[in-house]
């Protein structure tokens, strides 16, 4: 279903942009007749809704991807928390949830504030978040 939405959004955006190129071309011509200008307005009437629909589909796909990523990060955090008996590192969360280290660190900082967690620094210099279970 997601692949079909991506394909549909791409096709709608491409088609809509093609419709919108007609008015730009016609209105920049010096020898455009009134009929050509009327046809160009038809391109606008067709192009704008098609581009808007394609953009709306793309935005929905983007939001869905953000939700899925956030849910994966959330479930991975609780899995690692249970597995590590309250200890979670940024790199482990980033690898397991397949997110960037910056995203994992930001998420852990938020959770640390929310649950009043401690920070433990190992001899190697890595930071481990310690949550009381």
Backbone as XML, in Angstrom:
<?xml version="1.0"?>
<chain id="A" units="angstrom">
  <residue number="1" name="UNK">
    <atom name="N" x="0.817" y="-1.187" z="0.000"/>
    <atom name="CA" x="0.000" y="0.000" z="0.000"/>
    <atom name="C" x="0.868" y="1.260" z="0.000"/>
  </residue>
  <residue number="2" name="UNK">
    <atom name="N" x="1.950" y="1.206" z="0.802"/>
    <atom name="CA" x="2.833" y="2.357" z="0.886"/>
    <atom name="C" x="3.523" y="2.612" z="-0.458"/>
  </residue>
  <residue number="3" name="UNK">
    <atom name="N" x="3.919" y="1.549" z="-1.119"/>
    <atom name="CA" x="4.573" y="1.680" z="-2.417"/>
    <atom name="C" x="3.611" y="2.281" z="-3.448"/>
  </residue>
  <residue number="4" name="UNK">
    <atom name="N" x="2.349" y="1.878" z="-3.380"/>
    <atom name="CA" x="1.341" y="2.418" z="-4.290"/>
    <atom name="C" x="1.131" y="3.914" z="-4.039"/>
  </residue>
  <residue number="5" name="UNK">
    <atom name="N" x="1.121" y="4.314" z="-2.767"/>
    <atom name="CA" x="0.975" y="5.737" z="-2.444"/>
    <atom name="C" x="2.163" y="6.540" z="-2.954"/>
  </residue>
  <residue number="6" name="UNK">
    <atom name="N" x="3.371" y="5.992" z="-2.800"/>
    <atom name="CA" x="4.562" y="6.694" z="-3.294"/>
    <atom name="C" x="4.500" y="6.866" z="-4.806"/>
  </residue>
  <residue number="7" name="UNK">
    <atom name="N" x="4.115" y="5.800" z="-5.482"/>
    <atom name="CA" x="4.013" y="5.848" z="-6.935"/>
    <atom name="C" x="2.943" y="6.845" z="-7.364"/>
  </residue>
  <residue number="8" name="UNK">
    <atom name="N" x="1.805" y="6.815" z="-6.696"/>
    <atom name="CA" x="0.717" y="7.744" z="-7.023"/>
    <atom name="C" x="1.129" y="9.189" z="-6.785"/>
  </residue>
  <residue number="9" name="UNK">
    <atom name="N" x="1.780" y="9.441" z="-5.670"/>
    <atom name="CA" x="2.211" y="10.807" z="-5.364"/>
    <atom name="C" x="3.212" y="11.294" z="-6.406"/>
  </residue>
  <residue number="10" name="UNK">
    <atom name="N" x="4.145" y="10.446" z="-6.786"/>
    <atom name="CA" x="5.125" y="10.818" z="-7.799"/>
    <atom name="C" x="4.482" y="11.107" z="-9.142"/>
  </residue>
  <residue number="11" name="UNK">
    <atom name="N" x="3.547" y="10.260" z="-9.535"/>
    <atom name="CA" x="2.859" y="10.470" z="-10.805"/>
    <atom name="C" x="2.021" y="11.743" z="-10.788"/>
  </residue>
  <residue number="12" name="UNK">
    <atom name="N" x="1.316" y="11.985" z="-9.688"/>
    <atom name="CA" x="0.503" y="13.196" z="-9.588"/>
    <atom name="C" x="1.369" y="14.452" z="-9.628"/>
  </residue>
  <residue number="13" name="UNK">
    <atom name="N" x="2.476" y="14.436" z="-8.916"/>
    <atom name="CA" x="3.355" y="15.604" z="-8.937"/>
    <atom name="C" x="3.949" y="15.834" z="-10.322"/>
  </residue>
  <residue number="14" name="UNK">
    <atom name="N" x="4.357" y="14.767" z="-10.977"/>
    <atom name="CA" x="4.924" y="14.891" z="-12.322"/>
    <atom name="C" x="3.888" y="15.413" z="-13.303"/>
  </residue>
  <residue number="15" name="UNK">
    <atom name="N" x="2.712" y="14.831" z="-13.285"/>
    <atom name="CA" x="1.645" y="15.255" z="-14.183"/>
    <atom name="C" x="1.241" y="16.704" z="-13.907"/>
  </residue>
  <residue number="16" name="UNK">
    <atom name="N" x="1.099" y="17.039" z="-12.629"/>
    <atom name="CA" x="0.717" y="18.397" z="-12.268"/>
    <atom name="C" x="1.758" y="19.416" z="-12.699"/>
  </residue>
  <residue number="17" name="UNK">
    <atom name="N" x="3.024" y="19.095" z="-12.531"/>
    <atom name="CA" x="4.082" y="20.018" z="-12.954"/>
    <atom name="C" x="4.111" y="20.170" z="-14.478"/>
  </residue>
  <residue number="18" name="UNK">
    <atom name="N" x="3.793" y="19.097" z="-15.172"/>
    <atom name="CA" x="3.706" y="19.209" z="-16.639"/>
    <atom name="C" x="2.572" y="20.149" z="-17.030"/>
  </residue>
  <residue number="19" name="UNK">
    <atom name="N" x="1.430" y="20.025" z="-16.359"/>
    <atom name="CA" x="0.314" y="20.940" z="-16.623"/>
    <atom name="C" x="0.693" y="22.381" z="-16.297"/>
  </residue>
  <residue number="20" name="UNK">
    <atom name="N" x="1.488" y="22.587" z="-15.268"/>
    <atom name="CA" x="1.870" y="23.940" z="-14.866"/>
    <atom name="C" x="2.949" y="24.546" z="-15.768"/>
  </residue>
  <residue number="21" name="UNK">
    <atom name="N" x="3.680" y="23.697" z="-16.475"/>
    <atom name="CA" x="4.702" y="24.229" z="-17.388"/>
    <atom name="C" x="4.068" y="24.866" z="-18.624"/>
  </residue>
  <residue number="22" name="UNK">
    <atom name="N" x="2.904" y="24.408" z="-19.019"/>
    <atom name="CA" x="2.228" y="24.956" z="-20.197"/>
    <atom name="C" x="1.930" y="26.442" z="-20.020"/>
  </residue>
  <residue number="23" name="UNK">
    <atom name="N" x="1.314" y="26.874" z="-18.921"/>
    <atom name="CA" x="1.055" y="28.307" z="-18.769"/>
    <atom name="C" x="2.334" y="29.144" z="-18.739"/>
  </residue>
  <residue number="24" name="UNK">
    <atom name="N" x="3.368" y="28.609" z="-18.125"/>
    <atom name="CA" x="4.633" y="29.353" z="-18.075"/>
    <atom name="C" x="5.178" y="29.543" z="-19.487"/>
  </residue>
  <residue number="25" name="UNK">
    <atom name="N" x="5.152" y="28.495" z="-20.270"/>
    <atom name="CA" x="5.653" y="28.584" z="-21.636"/>
    <atom name="C" x="4.809" y="29.537" z="-22.476"/>
  </residue>
  <residue number="26" name="UNK">
    <atom name="N" x="3.503" y="29.378" z="-22.420"/>
    <atom name="CA" x="2.612" y="30.179" z="-23.254"/>
    <atom name="C" x="2.654" y="31.650" z="-22.852"/>
  </residue>
  <residue number="27" name="UNK">
    <atom name="N" x="2.641" y="31.927" z="-21.564"/>
    <atom name="CA" x="2.598" y="33.312" z="-21.120"/>
    <atom name="C" x="3.922" y="34.045" z="-21.330"/>
  </residue>
  <residue number="28" name="UNK">
    <atom name="N" x="5.005" y="33.323" z="-21.551"/>
    <atom name="CA" x="6.282" y="33.983" z="-21.842"/>
    <atom name="C" x="6.491" y="34.195" z="-23.339"/>
  </residue>
  <residue number="29" name="UNK">
    <atom name="N" x="5.661" y="33.587" z="-24.169"/>
    <atom name="CA" x="5.760" y="33.796" z="-25.615"/>
    <atom name="C" x="5.193" y="35.172" z="-25.961"/>
  </residue>
  <residue number="30" name="UNK">
    <atom name="N" x="5.866" y="35.865" z="-26.845"/>
    <atom name="CA" x="5.405" y="37.193" z="-27.251"/>
    <atom name="C" x="4.232" y="37.118" z="-28.229"/>
  </residue>
  <residue number="31" name="UNK">
    <atom name="N" x="4.196" y="36.077" z="-29.039"/>
    <atom name="CA" x="3.155" y="35.980" z="-30.063"/>
    <atom name="C" x="1.986" y="35.083" z="-29.642"/>
  </residue>
  <residue number="32" name="UNK">
    <atom name="N" x="1.731" y="34.971" z="-28.330"/>
    <atom name="CA" x="0.640" y="34.125" z="-27.839"/>
    <atom name="C" x="-0.703" y="34.799" z="-28.125"/>
  </residue>
  <residue number="33" name="UNK">
    <atom name="N" x="-1.615" y="34.027" z="-28.681"/>
    <atom name="CA" x="-2.950" y="34.540" z="-28.975"/>
    <atom name="C" x="-3.821" y="34.435" z="-27.724"/>
  </residue>
  <residue number="34" name="UNK">
    <atom name="N" x="-5.010" y="35.008" z="-27.810"/>
    <atom name="CA" x="-5.933" y="34.930" z="-26.677"/>
    <atom name="C" x="-6.358" y="33.485" z="-26.424"/>
  </residue>
  <residue number="35" name="UNK">
    <atom name="N" x="-6.478" y="32.716" z="-27.493"/>
    <atom name="CA" x="-6.835" y="31.300" z="-27.344"/>
    <atom name="C" x="-5.716" y="30.550" z="-26.622"/>
  </residue>
  <residue number="36" name="UNK">
    <atom name="N" x="-4.460" y="30.871" z="-26.962"/>
    <atom name="CA" x="-3.332" y="30.238" z="-26.282"/>
    <atom name="C" x="-3.337" y="30.591" z="-24.793"/>
  </residue>
  <residue number="37" name="UNK">
    <atom name="N" x="-3.645" y="31.830" z="-24.484"/>
    <atom name="CA" x="-3.681" y="32.259" z="-23.092"/>
    <atom name="C" x="-4.826" y="31.578" z="-22.337"/>
  </residue>
  <residue number="38" name="UNK">
    <atom name="N" x="-5.962" y="31.390" z="-22.995"/>
    <atom name="CA" x="-7.086" y="30.675" z="-22.373"/>
    <atom name="C" x="-6.700" y="29.220" z="-22.116"/>
  </residue>
  <residue number="39" name="UNK">
    <atom name="N" x="-6.009" y="28.609" z="-23.077"/>
    <atom name="CA" x="-5.533" y="27.235" z="-22.878"/>
    <atom name="C" x="-4.538" y="27.158" z="-21.726"/>
  </residue>
  <residue number="40" name="UNK">
    <atom name="N" x="-3.728" y="28.192" z="-21.593"/>
    <atom name="CA" x="-2.755" y="28.231" z="-20.499"/>
    <atom name="C" x="-3.466" y="28.277" z="-19.152"/>
  </residue>
  <residue number="41" name="UNK">
    <atom name="N" x="-4.538" y="29.010" z="-19.080"/>
    <atom name="CA" x="-5.303" y="29.065" z="-17.831"/>
    <atom name="C" x="-5.909" y="27.698" z="-17.510"/>
  </residue>
  <residue number="42" name="UNK">
    <atom name="N" x="-6.281" y="26.965" z="-18.557"/>
    <atom name="CA" x="-6.762" y="25.592" z="-18.351"/>
    <atom name="C" x="-5.677" y="24.723" z="-17.740"/>
  </residue>
  <residue number="43" name="UNK">
    <atom name="N" x="-4.436" y="24.940" z="-18.169"/>
    <atom name="CA" x="-3.313" y="24.213" z="-17.573"/>
    <atom name="C" x="-3.160" y="24.537" z="-16.099"/>
  </residue>
  <residue number="44" name="UNK">
    <atom name="N" x="-3.385" y="25.793" z="-15.742"/>
    <atom name="CA" x="-3.341" y="26.170" z="-14.322"/>
    <atom name="C" x="-4.455" y="25.495" z="-13.536"/>
  </residue>
  <residue number="45" name="UNK">
    <atom name="N" x="-5.659" y="25.519" z="-14.122"/>
    <atom name="CA" x="-6.819" y="24.927" z="-13.448"/>
    <atom name="C" x="-6.605" y="23.430" z="-13.229"/>
  </residue>
  <residue number="46" name="UNK">
    <atom name="N" x="-5.973" y="22.753" z="-14.175"/>
    <atom name="CA" x="-5.711" y="21.321" z="-14.022"/>
    <atom name="C" x="-4.482" y="21.053" z="-13.161"/>
  </residue>
  <residue number="47" name="UNK">
    <atom name="N" x="-3.463" y="21.877" z="-13.309"/>
    <atom name="CA" x="-2.184" y="21.607" z="-12.654"/>
    <atom name="C" x="-2.174" y="21.832" z="-11.163"/>
  </residue>
  <residue number="48" name="UNK">
    <atom name="N" x="-2.775" y="22.913" z="-10.713"/>
    <atom name="CA" x="-2.705" y="23.251" z="-9.284"/>
    <atom name="C" x="-3.348" y="22.176" z="-8.405"/>
  </residue>
  <residue number="49" name="UNK">
    <atom name="N" x="-4.572" y="21.707" z="-8.698"/>
    <atom name="CA" x="-5.141" y="20.660" z="-7.828"/>
    <atom name="C" x="-4.360" y="19.343" z="-7.873"/>
  </residue>
  <residue number="50" name="UNK">
    <atom name="N" x="-3.823" y="19.003" z="-9.037"/>
    <atom name="CA" x="-3.081" y="17.746" z="-9.156"/>
    <atom name="C" x="-1.792" y="17.824" z="-8.333"/>
  </residue>
  <residue number="51" name="UNK">
    <atom name="N" x="-1.083" y="18.961" z="-8.404"/>
    <atom name="CA" x="0.134" y="19.135" z="-7.609"/>
    <atom name="C" x="-0.215" y="19.151" z="-6.119"/>
  </residue>
  <residue number="52" name="UNK">
    <atom name="N" x="-1.297" y="19.808" z="-5.767"/>
    <atom name="CA" x="-1.715" y="19.850" z="-4.365"/>
    <atom name="C" x="-2.042" y="18.453" z="-3.843"/>
  </residue>
  <residue number="53" name="UNK">
    <atom name="N" x="-2.724" y="17.663" z="-4.641"/>
    <atom name="CA" x="-3.070" y="16.294" z="-4.239"/>
    <atom name="C" x="-1.805" y="15.448" z="-4.082"/>
  </residue>
  <residue number="54" name="UNK">
    <atom name="N" x="-0.883" y="15.554" z="-5.033"/>
    <atom name="CA" x="0.377" y="14.818" z="-4.930"/>
    <atom name="C" x="1.188" y="15.252" z="-3.723"/>
  </residue>
  <residue number="55" name="UNK">
    <atom name="N" x="1.219" y="16.558" z="-3.452"/>
    <atom name="CA" x="1.921" y="17.056" z="-2.278"/>
    <atom name="C" x="1.296" y="16.568" z="-0.990"/>
  </residue>
  <residue number="56" name="UNK">
    <atom name="N" x="-0.036" y="16.511" z="-0.961"/>
    <atom name="CA" x="-0.743" y="16.016" z="0.220"/>
    <atom name="C" x="-0.396" y="14.549" z="0.471"/>
  </residue>
  <residue number="57" name="UNK">
    <atom name="N" x="-0.362" y="13.747" z="-0.600"/>
    <atom name="CA" x="0.008" y="12.333" z="-0.452"/>
    <atom name="C" x="1.435" y="12.192" z="0.069"/>
  </residue>
  <residue number="58" name="UNK">
    <atom name="N" x="2.349" y="13.005" z="-0.452"/>
    <atom name="CA" x="3.737" y="12.951" z="0.006"/>
    <atom name="C" x="3.835" y="13.328" z="1.483"/>
  </residue>
  <residue number="59" name="UNK">
    <atom name="N" x="3.084" y="14.318" z="1.908"/>
    <atom name="CA" x="3.096" y="14.740" z="3.309"/>
    <atom name="C" x="2.550" y="13.624" z="4.206"/>
  </residue>
  <residue number="60" name="UNK">
    <atom name="N" x="1.497" y="12.953" z="3.758"/>
    <atom name="CA" x="0.946" y="11.829" z="4.534"/>
    <atom name="C" x="1.975" y="10.708" z="4.672"/>
  </residue>
  <residue number="61" name="UNK">
    <atom name="N" x="2.696" y="10.413" z="3.594"/>
    <atom name="CA" x="3.730" y="9.384" z="3.648"/>
    <atom name="C" x="4.854" y="9.786" z="4.598"/>
  </residue>
  <residue number="62" name="UNK">
    <atom name="N" x="5.204" y="11.047" z="4.579"/>
    <atom name="CA" x="6.255" y="11.543" z="5.472"/>
    <atom name="C" x="5.832" y="11.406" z="6.932"/>
  </residue>
  <residue number="63" name="UNK">
    <atom name="N" x="4.614" y="11.792" z="7.236"/>
    <atom name="CA" x="4.106" y="11.671" z="8.606"/>
    <atom name="C" x="4.049" y="10.213" z="9.050"/>
  </residue>
  <residue number="64" name="UNK">
    <atom name="N" x="3.625" y="9.342" z="8.150"/>
    <atom name="CA" x="3.547" y="7.922" z="8.475"/>
    <atom name="C" x="4.948" y="7.378" z="8.778"/>
  </residue>
  <residue number="65" name="UNK">
    <atom name="N" x="5.930" y="7.771" z="7.992"/>
    <atom name="CA" x="7.299" y="7.339" z="8.231"/>
    <atom name="C" x="7.842" y="7.847" z="9.555"/>
  </residue>
  <residue number="66" name="UNK">
    <atom name="N" x="7.524" y="9.089" z="9.903"/>
    <atom name="CA" x="7.955" y="9.650" z="11.183"/>
    <atom name="C" x="7.321" y="8.891" z="12.347"/>
  </residue>
  <residue number="67" name="UNK">
    <atom name="N" x="6.038" y="8.556" z="12.211"/>
    <atom name="CA" x="5.355" y="7.795" z="13.274"/>
    <atom name="C" x="5.978" y="6.413" z="13.443"/>
  </residue>
  <residue number="68" name="UNK">
    <atom name="N" x="6.245" y="5.750" z="12.323"/>
    <atom name="CA" x="6.844" y="4.418" z="12.390"/>
    <atom name="C" x="8.227" y="4.470" z="13.028"/>
  </residue>
  <residue number="69" name="UNK">
    <atom name="N" x="9.004" y="5.471" z="12.680"/>
    <atom name="CA" x="10.338" y="5.624" z="13.259"/>
    <atom name="C" x="10.261" y="5.893" z="14.752"/>
  </residue>
  <residue number="70" name="UNK">
    <atom name="N" x="9.347" y="6.766" z="15.160"/>
    <atom name="CA" x="9.175" y="7.092" z="16.574"/>
    <atom name="C" x="8.714" y="5.848" z="17.355"/>
  </residue>
  <residue number="71" name="UNK">
    <atom name="N" x="7.793" y="5.081" z="16.784"/>
    <atom name="CA" x="7.309" y="3.867" z="17.452"/>
    <atom name="C" x="8.419" y="2.827" z="17.582"/>
  </residue>
  <residue number="72" name="UNK">
    <atom name="N" x="9.241" y="2.686" z="16.533"/>
    <atom name="CA" x="10.352" y="1.738" z="16.571"/>
    <atom name="C" x="11.362" y="2.157" z="17.645"/>
  </residue>
  <residue number="73" name="UNK">
    <atom name="N" x="11.647" y="3.453" z="17.715"/>
    <atom name="CA" x="12.578" y="3.969" z="18.724"/>
    <atom name="C" x="12.028" y="3.727" z="20.129"/>
  </residue>
  <residue number="74" name="UNK">
    <atom name="N" x="10.760" y="3.983" z="20.296"/>
    <atom name="CA" x="10.105" y="3.808" z="21.606"/>
    <atom name="C" x="10.150" y="2.343" z="22.052"/>
  </residue>
  <residue number="75" name="UNK">
    <atom name="N" x="9.764" y="1.434" z="21.183"/>
    <atom name="CA" x="9.750" y="0.018" z="21.571"/>
    <atom name="C" x="11.165" y="-0.513" z="21.787"/>
  </residue>
  <residue number="76" name="UNK">
    <atom name="N" x="12.117" y="-0.048" z="20.973"/>
    <atom name="CA" x="13.504" y="-0.477" z="21.140"/>
    <atom name="C" x="14.054" y="0.008" z="22.473"/>
  </residue>
  <residue number="77" name="UNK">
    <atom name="N" x="13.716" y="1.244" z="22.848"/>
    <atom name="CA" x="14.179" y="1.787" z="24.129"/>
    <atom name="C" x="13.717" y="0.901" z="25.280"/>
  </residue>
  <residue number="78" name="UNK">
    <atom name="N" x="12.442" y="0.554" z="25.313"/>
    <atom name="CA" x="11.940" y="-0.254" z="26.423"/>
    <atom name="C" x="12.498" y="-1.673" z="26.399"/>
  </residue>
  <residue number="79" name="UNK">
    <atom name="N" x="12.743" y="-2.201" z="25.211"/>
    <atom name="CA" x="13.359" y="-3.530" z="25.104"/>
    <atom name="C" x="14.782" y="-3.494" z="25.676"/>
  </residue>
  <residue number="80" name="UNK">
    <atom name="N" x="15.569" y="-2.484" z="25.282"/>
    <atom name="CA" x="16.940" y="-2.371" z="25.773"/>
    <atom name="C" x="16.984" y="-2.070" z="27.269"/>
  </residue>
  <residue number="81" name="UNK">
    <atom name="N" x="16.023" y="-1.302" z="27.717"/>
    <atom name="CA" x="15.943" y="-0.974" z="29.143"/>
    <atom name="C" x="15.740" y="-2.246" z="29.966"/>
  </residue>
  <residue number="82" name="UNK">
    <atom name="N" x="14.849" y="-3.102" z="29.507"/>
    <atom name="CA" x="14.577" y="-4.359" z="30.202"/>
    <atom name="C" x="15.775" y="-5.297" z="30.101"/>
  </residue>
  <residue number="83" name="UNK">
    <atom name="N" x="16.342" y="-5.386" z="28.913"/>
    <atom name="CA" x="17.469" y="-6.284" z="28.682"/>
    <atom name="C" x="18.708" y="-5.851" z="29.468"/>
  </residue>
  <residue number="84" name="UNK">
    <atom name="N" x="18.938" y="-4.550" z="29.550"/>
    <atom name="CA" x="20.122" y="-4.032" z="30.238"/>
    <atom name="C" x="19.903" y="-3.733" z="31.704"/>
  </residue>
  <residue number="85" name="UNK">
    <atom name="N" x="18.764" y="-4.137" z="32.235"/>
    <atom name="CA" x="18.429" y="-3.925" z="33.658"/>
    <atom name="C" x="18.542" y="-2.449" z="34.037"/>
  </residue>
  <residue number="86" name="UNK">
    <atom name="N" x="18.041" y="-1.590" z="33.159"/>
    <atom name="CA" x="18.007" y="-0.157" z="33.447"/>
    <atom name="C" x="19.124" y="0.639" z="32.809"/>
  </residue>
  <residue number="87" name="UNK">
    <atom name="N" x="20.095" y="-0.017" z="32.174"/>
    <atom name="CA" x="21.221" y="0.672" z="31.549"/>
    <atom name="C" x="21.078" y="0.670" z="30.028"/>
  </residue>
  <residue number="88" name="UNK">
    <atom name="N" x="21.200" y="1.849" z="29.436"/>
    <atom name="CA" x="21.092" y="1.994" z="27.986"/>
    <atom name="C" x="22.172" y="2.967" z="27.525"/>
  </residue>
  <residue number="89" name="UNK">
    <atom name="N" x="22.860" y="2.619" z="26.437"/>
    <atom name="CA" x="23.848" y="3.540" z="25.857"/>
    <atom name="C" x="23.288" y="4.124" z="24.561"/>
  </residue>
  <residue number="90" name="UNK">
    <atom name="N" x="23.820" y="5.273" z="24.196"/>
    <atom name="CA" x="23.363" y="5.955" z="22.988"/>
    <atom name="C" x="23.647" y="5.105" z="21.756"/>
  </residue>
  <residue number="91" name="UNK">
    <atom name="N" x="24.841" y="4.580" z="21.657"/>
    <atom name="CA" x="25.227" y="3.822" z="20.464"/>
    <atom name="C" x="24.388" y="2.557" z="20.313"/>
  </residue>
  <residue number="92" name="UNK">
    <atom name="N" x="24.089" y="1.897" z="21.410"/>
    <atom name="CA" x="23.272" y="0.675" z="21.351"/>
    <atom name="C" x="21.859" y="1.001" z="20.880"/>
  </residue>
  <residue number="93" name="UNK">
    <atom name="N" x="21.281" y="2.085" z="21.434"/>
    <atom name="CA" x="19.934" y="2.482" z="21.016"/>
    <atom name="C" x="19.931" y="2.886" z="19.546"/>
  </residue>
  <residue number="94" name="UNK">
    <atom name="N" x="20.940" y="3.614" z="19.124"/>
    <atom name="CA" x="21.015" y="4.050" z="17.731"/>
    <atom name="C" x="21.124" y="2.853" z="16.783"/>
  </residue>
  <residue number="95" name="UNK">
    <atom name="N" x="21.951" y="1.883" z="17.147"/>
    <atom name="CA" x="22.121" y="0.703" z="16.289"/>
    <atom name="C" x="20.861" y="-0.154" z="16.252"/>
  </residue>
  <residue number="96" name="UNK">
    <atom name="N" x="20.269" y="-0.392" z="17.399"/>
    <atom name="CA" x="19.098" y="-1.263" z="17.464"/>
    <atom name="C" x="17.869" y="-0.635" z="16.793"/>
  </residue>
  <residue number="97" name="UNK">
    <atom name="N" x="17.680" y="0.681" z="16.977"/>
    <atom name="CA" x="16.501" y="1.350" z="16.431"/>
    <atom name="C" x="16.734" y="1.863" z="15.014"/>
  </residue>
  <residue number="98" name="UNK">
    <atom name="N" x="17.981" y="1.747" z="14.540"/>
    <atom name="CA" x="18.350" y="2.198" z="13.192"/>
    <atom name="C" x="18.055" y="3.690" z="12.998"/>
  </residue>
  <residue number="99" name="UNK">
    <atom name="N" x="18.533" y="4.498" z="13.966"/>
    <atom name="CA" x="18.426" y="5.954" z="13.892"/>
    <atom name="C" x="19.824" y="6.535" z="14.067"/>
  </residue>
  <residue number="100" name="UNK">
    <atom name="N" x="19.949" y="7.834" z="13.830"/>
    <atom name="CA" x="21.245" y="8.478" z="14.006"/>
    <atom name="C" x="21.580" y="8.577" z="15.491"/>
  </residue>
  <residue number="101" name="UNK">
    <atom name="N" x="22.870" y="8.744" z="15.787"/>
    <atom name="CA" x="23.306" y="8.862" z="17.174"/>
    <atom name="C" x="22.720" y="10.120" z="17.809"/>
  </residue>
  <residue number="102" name="UNK">
    <atom name="N" x="22.608" y="11.182" z="17.028"/>
    <atom name="CA" x="22.037" y="12.428" z="17.560"/>
    <atom name="C" x="20.575" y="12.234" z="17.959"/>
  </residue>
  <residue number="103" name="UNK">
    <atom name="N" x="19.825" y="11.517" z="17.138"/>
    <atom name="CA" x="18.427" y="11.249" z="17.453"/>
    <atom name="C" x="18.313" y="10.381" z="18.698"/>
  </residue>
  <residue number="104" name="UNK">
    <atom name="N" x="19.157" y="9.350" z="18.784"/>
    <atom name="CA" x="19.136" y="8.471" z="19.951"/>
    <atom name="C" x="19.512" y="9.234" z="21.217"/>
  </residue>
  <residue number="105" name="UNK">
    <atom name="N" x="20.517" y="10.108" z="21.118"/>
    <atom name="CA" x="20.930" y="10.880" z="22.292"/>
    <atom name="C" x="19.830" y="11.844" z="22.733"/>
  </residue>
  <residue number="106" name="UNK">
    <atom name="N" x="19.202" y="12.502" z="21.778"/>
    <atom name="CA" x="18.106" y="13.419" z="22.110"/>
    <atom name="C" x="16.964" y="12.650" z="22.786"/>
  </residue>
  <residue number="107" name="UNK">
    <atom name="N" x="16.633" y="11.488" z="22.248"/>
    <atom name="CA" x="15.558" y="10.681" z="22.830"/>
    <atom name="C" x="15.915" y="10.256" z="24.252"/>
  </residue>
  <residue number="108" name="UNK">
    <atom name="N" x="17.153" y="9.797" z="24.456"/>
    <atom name="CA" x="17.565" y="9.367" z="25.790"/>
    <atom name="C" x="17.606" y="10.532" z="26.770"/>
  </residue>
  <residue number="109" name="UNK">
    <atom name="N" x="18.010" y="11.702" z="26.311"/>
    <atom name="CA" x="17.992" y="12.880" z="27.193"/>
    <atom name="C" x="16.572" y="13.217" z="27.636"/>
  </residue>
  <residue number="110" name="UNK">
    <atom name="N" x="15.618" y="13.120" z="26.695"/>
    <atom name="CA" x="14.215" y="13.373" z="27.048"/>
    <atom name="C" x="13.712" y="12.344" z="28.059"/>
  </residue>
  <residue number="111" name="UNK">
    <atom name="N" x="14.023" y="11.088" z="27.812"/>
    <atom name="CA" x="13.576" y="10.025" z="28.723"/>
    <atom name="C" x="14.266" y="10.142" z="30.080"/>
  </residue>
  <residue number="112" name="UNK">
    <atom name="N" x="15.532" y="10.569" z="30.086"/>
    <atom name="CA" x="16.264" y="10.737" z="31.341"/>
    <atom name="C" x="15.622" y="11.831" z="32.186"/>
  </residue>
  <residue number="113" name="UNK">
    <atom name="N" x="15.207" y="12.940" z="31.543"/>
    <atom name="CA" x="14.513" y="14.000" z="32.279"/>
    <atom name="C" x="13.140" y="13.512" z="32.768"/>
  </residue>
  <residue number="114" name="UNK">
    <atom name="N" x="12.472" y="12.762" z="31.894"/>
    <atom name="CA" x="11.126" y="12.280" z="32.235"/>
    <atom name="C" x="11.150" y="11.303" z="33.414"/>
  </residue>
  <residue number="115" name="UNK">
    <atom name="N" x="12.144" y="10.400" z="33.429"/>
    <atom name="CA" x="12.198" y="9.361" z="34.452"/>
    <atom name="C" x="13.264" y="9.613" z="35.517"/>
  </residue>
  <residue number="116" name="UNK">
    <atom name="N" x="13.878" y="10.784" z="35.492"/>
    <atom name="CA" x="14.898" y="11.162" z="36.481"/>
    <atom name="C" x="16.024" y="10.130" z="36.527"/>
  </residue>
  <residue number="117" name="UNK">
    <atom name="N" x="16.626" y="9.883" z="35.370"/>
    <atom name="CA" x="17.686" y="8.887" z="35.251"/>
    <atom name="C" x="19.043" y="9.499" z="35.584"/>
  </residue>
  <residue number="118" name="UNK">
    <atom name="N" x="20.010" y="8.617" z="35.898"/>
    <atom name="CA" x="21.391" y="9.015" z="36.172"/>
    <atom name="C" x="22.244" y="8.748" z="34.934"/>
  </residue>
  <residue number="119" name="UNK">
    <atom name="N" x="23.388" y="9.429" z="34.870"/>
    <atom name="CA" x="24.342" y="9.207" z="33.800"/>
    <atom name="C" x="25.576" y="8.561" z="34.403"/>
  </residue>
  <residue number="120" name="UNK">
    <atom name="N" x="25.981" y="7.466" z="33.833"/>
    <atom name="CA" x="27.196" y="6.791" z="34.273"/>
    <atom name="C" x="28.234" y="6.902" z="33.158"/>
  </residue>
  <residue number="121" name="UNK">
    <atom name="N" x="29.457" y="7.298" z="33.506"/>
    <atom name="CA" x="30.531" y="7.411" z="32.523"/>
    <atom name="C" x="31.506" y="6.273" z="32.775"/>
  </residue>
  <residue number="122" name="UNK">
    <atom name="N" x="31.755" y="5.478" z="31.719"/>
    <atom name="CA" x="32.662" y="4.339" z="31.869"/>
    <atom name="C" x="34.116" y="4.811" z="31.792"/>
  </residue>
  <residue number="123" name="UNK">
    <atom name="N" x="35.032" y="3.902" z="32.036"/>
    <atom name="CA" x="36.461" y="4.227" z="31.962"/>
    <atom name="C" x="36.872" y="4.608" z="30.540"/>
  </residue>
  <residue number="124" name="UNK">
    <atom name="N" x="36.184" y="4.069" z="29.551"/>
    <atom name="CA" x="36.475" y="4.388" z="28.155"/>
    <atom name="C" x="35.907" y="5.738" z="27.737"/>
  </residue>
  <residue number="125" name="UNK">
    <atom name="N" x="35.056" y="6.306" z="28.555"/>
    <atom name="CA" x="34.468" y="7.610" z="28.256"/>
    <atom name="C" x="33.071" y="7.543" z="27.668"/>
  </residue>
  <residue number="126" name="UNK">
    <atom name="N" x="32.514" y="6.342" z="27.528"/>
    <atom name="CA" x="31.155" y="6.238" z="26.994"/>
    <atom name="C" x="30.139" y="6.537" z="28.091"/>
  </residue>
  <residue number="127" name="UNK">
    <atom name="N" x="29.029" y="7.143" z="27.676"/>
    <atom name="CA" x="27.981" y="7.522" z="28.619"/>
    <atom name="C" x="26.897" y="6.461" z="28.596"/>
  </residue>
  <residue number="128" name="UNK">
    <atom name="N" x="26.518" y="6.041" z="29.775"/>
    <atom name="CA" x="25.448" y="5.065" z="29.927"/>
    <atom name="C" x="24.355" y="5.699" z="30.767"/>
  </residue>
  <residue number="129" name="UNK">
    <atom name="N" x="23.142" y="5.630" z="30.285"/>
    <atom name="CA" x="21.999" y="6.159" z="31.024"/>
    <atom name="C" x="21.509" y="5.049" z="31.946"/>
  </residue>
  <residue number="130" name="UNK">
    <atom name="N" x="21.323" y="5.385" z="33.210"/>
    <atom name="CA" x="20.874" y="4.392" z="34.189"/>
    <atom name="C" x="19.487" y="4.803" z="34.695"/>
  </residue>
  <residue number="131" name="UNK">
    <atom name="N" x="18.508" y="3.988" z="34.364"/>
    <atom name="CA" x="17.130" y="4.211" z="34.788"/>
    <atom name="C" x="16.801" y="3.243" z="35.920"/>
  </residue>
  <residue number="132" name="UNK">
    <atom name="N" x="16.168" y="3.732" z="36.959"/>
    <atom name="CA" x="15.746" y="2.874" z="38.045"/>
    <atom name="C" x="14.493" y="2.105" z="37.633"/>
  </residue>
  <residue number="133" name="UNK">
    <atom name="N" x="14.555" y="0.805" z="37.732"/>
    <atom name="CA" x="13.410" y="-0.035" z="37.349"/>
    <atom name="C" x="12.540" y="-0.326" z="38.538"/>
  </residue>
</chain>
